[in-house]
Amino acid sequence: MAHIALYRKYRPKTFSEVIGQKVVKESLRNQVSSGKIGHAFLFTGTRGTGKTSCAKIFAKAINCQHNINGEPCLQCDVCKGIENESIYDVTEMDAASNNSVEDIRDILSEVMYLPVMAKYKVYIIDEVHMLSTAAFNALLKTLEEPPAHVVFILATTELHKVPATIVSRCQRYDFNRLSIEEIGEALMYIADCEDIQLSLSAARTIASLADGAMRDAASILDTCLSRGNVIDDNIVADVVGVSKQEEILNLASYIISKDLTSALQEILLLEQKSVDIKRLCEELMTHFRNLLLANLPKSTYQLLNVSEERFDAIKKQAETTNYAFIQTALKAFADAFESIAKGQNPKIALDIVIYTLCNTQIVPVDVAPVVQTSRQPQVAKQTTQIQQLEEQEQLIPFAQWFDVIDIVGTIEKPLYSLMKGSHAYLYNNIVYIDGHEALNNYLRNNKEAGAIVKTAIEKACGKRHNIGGYKNIADKFGPSKNDELDDILSLRNSGVEVTIKD
């Protein structure tokens, strides 16, 4: 007997079997129960989220002879006929391969005829955004004044390509990406039915790789079955050609600590394990994006769409990594991935970005280097002058700064994330902010952010102050400008240990 793909074998036949999409299912059930059926629907969302399945279930439900609370009974002749495609009153068309105006005219030539066995003629047009302009124009007239016995269900993964005139004439339903928990639970159910020994960790790994699509998850599970009925994380990683979670964490750690040799050796080991380099680049891009999100206030594993265990590991790494470095790395991997997509050699592109990041000027907080110089007198002189200002209370720490940060957290979350760990000093009615360069750049380039900080300062201390960068204090009171000394002071002010040698 020929093998039936798991995603086909376990395709939902009723709304209750559809994973997630609670709002969509309830709305469609209510229409069936009330008998108030719309004439045109637009299902939009990423692949594998249930659009076509719900379209077929809805076609059965509105034509079912004995529907129960909006669900098809699956026992009547109509339900069985639609399920085995022996009833021609329900037509499914793939617009990716049937997108001409002639294809649409063939459908429109039939709509005036009454259905043979069903109550409604249902036309399901998948990937409708692929229709030509002429085909859309031909469809539009029928959508404006459809016969009472006809229902159109249009499905698309790219809503922005569907003309607004079409969208406005349809009831629109958005299908969300499925969570790792939802997909993982469904995979464990399939494994139980198929007598597959699937570990929970492997199910979550597959769910993560599926990127919110149940169909992709079922296909990955099908592929893993080529190695037998016992499937764990190692099997998934080997079959799909992805890195294990701890390997990504380790590689990211080497990059963050600027250990170029270890990073390149790790990539070489992964390559020897047949890990796809393009996918590895994408995984690193996703990982640094997750590090960015993990640092947000009240961030959760749902926000990152990862398991709780994975979130804890990411959160721990994020807390010890310089925020600006995370941003730089994320952009670097995104650029590398784009270059690979355009045809650049994946290994070369990845090696270049790793080398660049391991030699970047941004200093992670947990790997502060020791800076050595023979120019002690000038550095000591500039440092002493700043300390003297502090001692003379001309430059005093701004006592309410941490209150300011908390207030900003209630107004603007991204700005709050940048401000965490910063300090501020008050001088001549100006609050000088001592933060990392990403915060300084954000405040310099974003007037609204500056206004938010000033408002928060006023709320915290009852007085409005202007704001400035902490480096301005050193520039104002230090000796003549020396770029090397400025760099050293900048490192010292950001918390880097500086050792001076004669």
C-alpha positions as CSV (number, residue, x, y, z in Angstrom):
1,M,0.0,0.0,0.0
2,A,1.3,3.4,-1.0
3,H,2.5,5.7,1.8
4,I,0.2,8.6,2.5
5,A,2.0,11.8,3.6
6,L,1.3,12.6,7.2
7,Y,0.0,16.1,6.4
8,R,-2.6,14.6,4.1
9,K,-3.5,11.7,6.3
10,Y,-4.1,14.0,9.3
11,R,-5.6,16.9,7.5
12,P,-8.5,18.2,9.6
13,K,-12.0,17.3,8.5
14,T,-14.0,19.4,10.9
15,F,-13.4,22.8,12.5
16,S,-12.7,21.2,15.9
17,E,-9.7,19.3,14.4
18,V,-8.1,22.5,13.0
19,I,-5.2,23.6,15.2
20,G,-5.4,27.1,16.6
21,Q,-7.4,29.8,14.7
22,K,-10.0,30.0,17.4
23,V,-11.6,33.3,16.2
24,V,-11.8,32.1,12.6
25,K,-13.4,28.8,13.5
26,E,-16.0,30.4,15.8
27,S,-17.0,32.9,13.1
28,L,-17.4,30.3,10.4
29,R,-19.3,28.0,12.7
30,N,-21.7,30.8,13.6
31,Q,-22.4,31.6,10.0
32,V,-23.3,27.9,9.3
33,S,-25.5,27.7,12.4
34,S,-27.4,30.9,11.7
35,G,-27.7,30.2,8.0
36,K,-26.5,33.7,7.2
37,I,-23.8,32.7,4.7
38,G,-21.6,35.3,3.0
39,H,-21.0,35.2,-0.7
40,A,-17.3,35.8,-0.8
41,F,-14.5,35.1,1.8
42,L,-10.8,35.9,1.8
43,F,-8.5,33.7,3.9
44,T,-5.1,35.2,4.4
45,G,-2.0,34.0,6.3
46,T,1.3,32.2,6.0
47,R,1.5,28.7,4.5
48,G,0.4,25.7,6.5
49,T,-1.9,27.5,8.9
50,G,-5.2,25.9,7.8
51,K,-6.6,28.2,5.1
52,T,-7.4,25.6,2.5
53,S,-8.5,23.1,5.2
54,C,-11.0,25.6,6.6
55,A,-12.2,26.4,3.2
56,K,-13.0,22.7,2.5
57,I,-14.6,22.2,5.9
58,F,-16.7,25.3,5.4
59,A,-17.8,24.0,2.0
60,K,-18.9,20.8,3.6
61,A,-20.6,22.5,6.6
62,I,-22.8,24.9,4.5
63,N,-23.9,22.0,2.3
64,C,-24.2,19.3,5.0
65,Q,-27.6,17.8,5.3
66,H,-27.3,17.3,9.1
67,N,-24.7,19.9,10.3
68,I,-24.2,19.9,14.1
69,N,-23.5,23.2,15.7
70,G,-21.9,24.5,12.6
71,E,-19.8,21.4,12.0
72,P,-20.2,19.0,9.1
73,C,-21.5,15.6,10.1
74,L,-19.1,13.7,7.7
75,Q,-21.8,11.0,7.4
76,C,-24.3,12.4,4.8
77,D,-23.9,11.8,1.1
78,V,-22.9,15.4,0.5
79,C,-20.1,15.4,3.1
80,K,-18.8,12.1,1.8
81,G,-19.0,13.3,-1.8
82,I,-17.2,16.6,-1.1
83,E,-14.5,14.7,0.9
84,N,-13.8,12.2,-1.9
85,E,-14.2,14.9,-4.6
86,S,-17.0,13.1,-6.4
87,I,-19.4,16.1,-6.1
88,Y,-18.5,18.7,-8.6
89,D,-20.5,21.5,-6.9
90,V,-17.3,22.3,-4.9
91,T,-14.4,23.3,-7.1
92,E,-10.9,23.9,-6.0
93,M,-8.5,25.8,-8.3
94,D,-4.8,26.6,-7.8
95,A,-4.2,30.1,-9.1
96,A,-0.5,29.6,-9.2
97,S,-0.9,27.4,-12.3
98,N,-4.4,28.5,-13.5
99,N,-4.1,32.3,-13.4
100,S,-5.2,33.5,-16.8
101,V,-8.4,35.3,-17.6
102,E,-9.6,32.2,-19.5
103,D,-9.3,30.1,-16.4
104,I,-11.5,32.5,-14.5
105,R,-14.0,32.8,-17.4
106,D,-14.4,29.0,-17.4
107,I,-15.5,29.3,-13.7
108,L,-17.8,32.3,-14.3
109,S,-19.5,30.6,-17.2
110,E,-20.8,27.9,-14.7
111,V,-21.9,30.1,-11.8
112,M,-25.4,30.8,-13.2
113,Y,-26.2,27.1,-13.1
114,L,-27.8,25.7,-9.9
115,P,-25.8,23.1,-8.0
116,V,-26.6,19.5,-8.7
117,M,-26.4,17.8,-5.3
118,A,-25.4,20.6,-2.8
119,K,-27.1,23.7,-1.6
120,Y,-24.3,26.0,-2.7
121,K,-21.7,26.0,-5.4
122,V,-18.4,26.7,-3.8
123,Y,-15.3,27.9,-5.6
124,I,-12.0,27.7,-3.6
125,I,-9.2,29.6,-5.3
126,D,-5.9,29.0,-3.7
127,E,-3.0,31.5,-4.0
128,V,-5.4,33.9,-5.5
129,H,-2.8,36.7,-5.6
130,M,-1.2,34.9,-8.6
131,L,-4.2,35.8,-10.8
132,S,-3.4,38.1,-13.7
133,T,-4.9,41.6,-13.7
134,A,-7.3,40.6,-16.4
135,A,-8.4,37.6,-14.4
136,F,-9.0,39.8,-11.3
137,N,-11.1,42.2,-13.4
138,A,-13.2,39.3,-14.7
139,L,-13.7,37.9,-11.1
140,L,-14.5,41.3,-9.7
141,K,-17.8,41.7,-11.6
142,T,-19.1,38.4,-10.3
143,L,-18.1,39.2,-6.7
144,E,-20.1,42.4,-6.9
145,E,-23.3,40.6,-7.9
146,P,-23.0,36.9,-7.3
147,P,-25.9,34.5,-7.7
148,A,-27.4,33.5,-4.3
149,H,-26.3,29.9,-4.7
150,V,-22.6,30.7,-5.2
151,V,-19.8,31.1,-2.5
152,F,-16.3,32.1,-3.4
153,I,-13.4,31.4,-0.9
154,L,-10.2,33.0,-1.9
155,A,-7.0,32.0,-0.1
156,T,-3.6,33.8,-0.2
157,T,-0.3,34.0,1.5
158,E,0.4,37.5,0.1
159,L,-2.5,39.7,0.8
160,H,-0.7,42.9,-0.4
161,K,-0.8,41.5,-4.0
162,V,-4.6,41.2,-4.0
163,P,-6.3,44.2,-5.4
164,A,-8.2,46.4,-2.9
165,T,-11.3,46.2,-5.0
166,I,-11.3,42.4,-4.5
167,V,-10.5,42.6,-0.7
168,S,-13.3,45.1,-0.1
169,R,-15.9,42.7,-1.5
170,C,-14.9,39.8,0.7
171,Q,-15.2,38.8,4.4
172,R,-11.6,38.7,5.4
173,Y,-10.2,36.2,7.9
174,D,-6.6,36.3,9.1
175,F,-4.9,33.0,9.9
176,N,-2.2,33.3,12.5
177,R,1.1,31.4,12.7
178,L,0.8,28.4,15.0
179,S,2.8,28.4,18.2
180,I,5.4,25.8,19.0
181,E,3.2,24.4,21.7
182,E,0.3,24.0,19.3
183,I,2.4,22.3,16.7
184,G,4.3,20.2,19.2
185,E,1.1,18.9,20.7
186,A,-0.3,18.0,17.3
187,L,3.0,16.2,16.4
188,M,2.8,14.2,19.7
189,Y,-0.8,13.2,18.8
190,I,0.3,12.0,15.3
191,A,3.2,10.1,16.8
192,D,0.9,8.3,19.2
193,C,-1.5,7.4,16.4
194,E,1.4,6.2,14.2
195,D,3.3,4.3,17.0
196,I,6.2,6.7,16.6
197,Q,8.6,7.1,19.6
198,L,8.9,10.9,19.3
199,S,10.6,12.8,22.2
200,L,8.9,16.0,23.4
201,S,12.1,17.8,22.8
202,A,12.3,16.6,19.2
203,A,8.6,17.6,18.7
204,R,9.5,21.1,19.8
205,T,12.5,21.2,17.6
206,I,10.4,20.2,14.6
207,A,7.8,22.8,15.6
208,S,10.4,25.5,15.8
209,L,11.8,24.6,12.3
210,A,8.2,24.6,10.9
211,D,8.0,28.4,11.6
212,G,4.3,28.3,12.5
213,A,3.2,26.0,9.7
214,M,1.6,22.6,10.7
215,R,2.0,21.2,7.1
216,D,5.7,21.8,7.2
217,A,6.0,20.2,10.6
218,A,4.2,17.1,9.4
219,S,6.5,16.9,6.4
220,I,9.6,17.2,8.6
221,L,8.3,14.4,10.8
222,D,7.7,12.3,7.7
223,T,11.3,12.9,6.5
224,C,12.6,11.9,10.0
225,L,10.8,8.6,9.7
226,S,13.3,7.6,7.1
227,R,15.6,6.9,10.0
228,G,13.2,4.8,11.9
229,N,10.3,5.1,14.4
230,V,12.5,6.4,17.2
231,I,13.1,10.2,16.8
232,D,15.0,12.5,19.0
233,D,16.8,15.8,18.7
234,N,19.9,14.3,17.1
235,I,17.8,12.5,14.4
236,V,16.0,15.8,13.6
237,A,19.2,17.7,13.4
238,D,20.9,15.1,11.2
239,V,18.0,14.6,8.8
240,V,17.0,18.2,8.3
241,G,20.6,19.6,8.3
242,V,20.2,22.1,11.1
243,S,22.3,22.8,14.2
244,K,21.4,21.6,17.6
245,Q,20.3,24.3,20.0
246,E,23.4,24.1,22.1
247,E,25.6,24.4,19.0
248,I,23.9,27.7,18.1
249,L,24.3,29.0,21.7
250,N,28.0,28.0,21.7
251,L,28.7,29.6,18.4
252,A,27.0,32.8,19.4
253,S,29.0,32.7,22.6
254,Y,32.3,32.5,20.7
255,I,31.2,35.4,18.5
256,I,30.1,37.5,21.5
257,S,33.5,36.9,23.2
258,K,35.3,37.6,19.9
259,D,37.0,34.2,19.9
260,L,37.4,34.0,16.1
261,T,39.4,30.7,16.1
262,S,36.8,28.8,18.1
263,A,33.9,30.3,16.1
264,L,35.5,29.2,12.8
265,Q,36.3,25.8,14.2
266,E,32.7,25.4,15.3
267,I,31.4,26.3,11.8
268,L,33.8,23.8,10.3
269,L,32.5,21.0,12.6
270,L,28.9,21.9,11.7
271,E,29.8,21.9,8.0
272,Q,31.4,18.4,8.5
273,K,28.0,17.3,10.0
274,S,26.3,18.4,6.7
275,V,24.7,21.4,8.3
276,D,23.4,23.7,5.5
277,I,25.5,26.9,5.8
278,K,22.7,29.1,4.4
279,R,20.3,27.7,7.0
280,L,23.0,28.2,9.7
281,C,23.3,31.9,8.8
282,E,19.5,32.2,9.1
283,E,19.6,30.4,12.5
284,L,22.2,32.8,13.7
285,M,20.2,35.7,12.4
286,T,17.2,34.4,14.3
287,H,19.2,33.8,17.4
288,F,20.5,37.3,17.6
289,R,17.0,38.6,16.9
290,N,15.9,36.5,19.9
291,L,18.6,37.9,22.0
292,L,17.3,41.4,21.2
293,L,13.7,40.5,22.1
294,A,14.7,38.6,25.2
295,N,16.1,41.8,26.7
296,L,12.7,43.6,26.4
297,P,10.8,44.1,29.7
298,K,8.4,41.3,30.4
299,S,9.7,39.3,27.4
300,T,8.3,35.8,27.2
301,Y,9.0,32.6,25.3
302,Q,5.7,33.2,23.4
303,L,7.2,36.5,22.0
304,L,10.2,34.6,20.7
305,N,8.1,31.6,19.7
306,V,10.5,29.2,21.3
307,S,10.2,26.6,24.1
308,E,10.5,27.7,27.8
309,E,13.8,25.9,28.2
310,R,15.2,27.5,25.0
311,F,14.0,31.0,26.2
312,D,15.8,30.6,29.6
313,A,19.1,29.9,27.8
314,I,18.6,32.8,25.4
315,K,17.6,35.2,28.2
316,K,20.8,34.2,30.2
317,Q,23.0,34.9,27.2
318,A,21.2,38.2,26.4
319,E,21.7,39.5,29.9
320,T,25.5,39.3,29.6
321,T,25.7,40.7,26.0
322,N,26.2,44.3,25.0
323,Y,22.9,45.6,23.4
324,A,24.7,47.5,20.7
325,F,26.7,44.4,19.7
326,I,23.4,42.3,19.4
327,Q,22.1,45.0,17.1
328,T,25.3,45.0,15.0
329,A,25.3,41.2,14.8
330,L,21.7,41.0,13.8
331,K,22.2,43.4,10.9
332,A,25.4,41.7,9.8
333,F,23.8,38.2,9.6
334,A,20.7,39.7,7.9
335,D,23.0,41.3,5.3
336,A,25.0,38.0,4.9
337,F,21.8,36.0,4.4
338,E,20.6,38.5,1.8
339,S,23.9,38.2,0.0
340,I,23.7,34.4,0.0
341,A,20.2,34.6,-1.4
342,K,21.6,36.6,-4.3
343,G,24.2,34.0,-5.1
344,Q,27.2,34.7,-2.9
345,N,29.1,31.6,-1.7
346,P,27.5,30.8,1.7
347,K,30.7,29.7,3.4
348,I,32.6,32.8,2.4
349,A,29.7,35.1,3.3
350,L,29.4,33.5,6.8
351,D,33.2,33.5,7.4
352,I,33.4,37.2,6.5
353,V,30.6,38.2,8.9
354,I,32.1,36.1,11.7
355,Y,35.5,37.7,11.1
356,T,34.0,41.2,11.1
357,L,32.0,40.7,14.3
358,C,35.0,39.2,16.1
359,N,37.0,42.3,15.2
360,T,34.3,44.9,15.8
361,Q,35.0,47.9,18.0
362,I,31.9,47.3,20.1
363,V,32.8,45.8,23.5
364,P,30.5,43.2,25.1
365,V,30.0,43.8,28.8
366,D,31.1,40.3,29.8
367,V,34.4,40.2,27.9
368,A,35.9,43.6,28.7
369,P,39.5,43.8,27.4
370,V,42.4,45.3,29.2
371,V,43.6,48.5,27.5
372,Q,47.3,49.3,27.9
373,T,49.1,52.6,27.1
374,S,52.2,54.4,27.9
375,R,50.5,57.8,28.1
376,Q,49.7,57.8,31.8
377,P,50.1,61.5,32.6
378,Q,47.5,62.9,30.2
379,V,44.9,60.2,31.0
380,A,45.5,60.7,34.7
381,K,45.1,64.4,34.3
382,Q,41.8,64.2,32.4
383,T,40.4,61.6,34.8
384,T,41.4,63.7,37.8
385,Q,39.6,66.8,36.5
386,I,36.3,64.9,36.1
387,Q,36.7,63.5,39.6
388,Q,37.4,66.9,40.9
389,L,34.2,68.2,39.4
390,E,32.3,65.4,41.1
391,E,34.0,66.1,44.4
392,Q,33.2,69.9,44.2
393,E,29.6,69.0,43.5
394,Q,29.7,70.8,40.2
395,L,29.0,67.5,38.5
396,I,26.9,65.3,40.7
397,P,25.0,62.0,40.0
398,F,21.4,62.6,39.0
399,A,19.6,60.9,41.9
400,Q,16.3,60.4,40.2
401,W,17.8,58.7,37.1
402,F,16.5,55.2,37.9
403,D,13.1,56.6,38.5
404,V,13.3,58.2,35.0
405,I,14.2,54.9,33.5
406,D,11.1,53.3,35.1
407,I,8.9,56.0,33.9
408,V,10.2,55.6,30.3
409,G,9.4,51.9,30.7
410,T,5.7,52.8,31.0
411,I,5.8,55.0,27.8
412,E,8.3,53.5,25.3
413,K,9.5,49.9,25.7
414,P,12.3,49.9,23.1
415,L,13.8,53.2,24.6
416,Y,13.5,51.7,28.1
417,S,15.5,48.6,26.9
418,L,18.3,50.9,25.6
419,M,18.3,53.0,28.8
420,K,18.7,50.0,31.2
421,G,22.1,50.1,32.9
422,S,22.8,53.7,32.0
423,H,23.7,56.5,34.5
424,A,23.3,60.2,34.4
425,Y,24.9,63.3,35.9
426,L,23.5,66.8,36.5
427,Y,25.6,69.9,35.5
428,N,24.4,73.4,34.8
429,N,20.8,72.3,34.7
430,I,21.6,69.7,32.0
431,V,21.3,65.9,32.6
432,Y,24.2,64.2,30.9
433,I,23.4,60.6,30.1
434,D,26.2,58.0,30.5
435,G,25.0,55.1,28.3
436,H,26.3,52.9,25.4
437,E,26.6,54.2,21.9
438,A,23.3,52.7,20.7
439,L,21.4,54.8,23.3
440,N,23.4,57.9,22.3
441,N,22.7,57.4,18.6
442,Y,19.0,56.8,19.3
443,L,18.6,60.0,21.3
444,R,20.6,62.0,18.8
445,N,18.6,60.8,15.8
446,N,15.1,60.6,17.4
447,K,13.6,63.9,18.7
448,E,10.6,62.1,20.0
449,A,12.8,59.9,22.2
450,G,14.5,62.9,23.6
451,A,11.2,64.5,24.4
452,I,10.1,61.3,26.2
453,V,13.2,61.4,28.4
454,K,12.8,65.0,29.2
455,T,9.2,64.4,30.2
456,A,10.2,61.5,32.4
457,I,12.9,63.6,34.1
458,E,10.3,66.3,34.8
459,K,7.9,63.7,36.3
460,A,10.7,62.2,38.4
461,C,12.2,65.4,39.9
462,G,9.5,68.0,39.3
463,K,11.8,70.1,37.1
464,R,12.4,70.1,33.4
465,H,16.0,69.7,32.2
466,N,17.7,69.5,28.9
467,I,19.8,66.3,28.2
468,G,23.2,65.7,26.8
469,G,25.8,63.0,26.2
470,Y,28.2,62.2,29.1
471,K,31.2,62.5,26.7
472,N,30.4,66.2,26.4
473,I,31.6,66.6,30.0
474,A,35.0,65.1,29.2
475,D,35.2,67.3,26.1
476,K,34.3,70.4,28.1
477,F,36.7,70.0,31.0
478,G,39.4,67.7,29.6
479,P,42.7,68.9,28.1
480,S,43.2,69.4,24.4
481,K,41.5,66.7,22.3
482,N,43.3,63.5,21.7
483,D,41.5,60.8,19.8
484,E,43.4,57.9,21.5
485,L,42.8,59.3,25.0
486,D,39.1,59.9,24.2
487,D,38.8,56.3,23.1
488,I,40.4,55.1,26.4
489,L,38.1,57.4,28.4
490,S,35.1,56.2,26.5
491,L,36.0,52.6,27.4
492,R,36.5,53.5,31.1
493,N,33.2,55.3,31.2
494,S,31.4,52.3,29.8
495,G,32.7,50.0,32.5
496,V,35.8,48.6,30.8
497,E,38.8,47.9,33.1
498,V,41.6,50.1,31.9
499,T,45.2,49.3,33.0
500,I,47.8,52.1,32.5
501,K,51.5,51.3,31.9
502,D,54.5,53.6,32.0
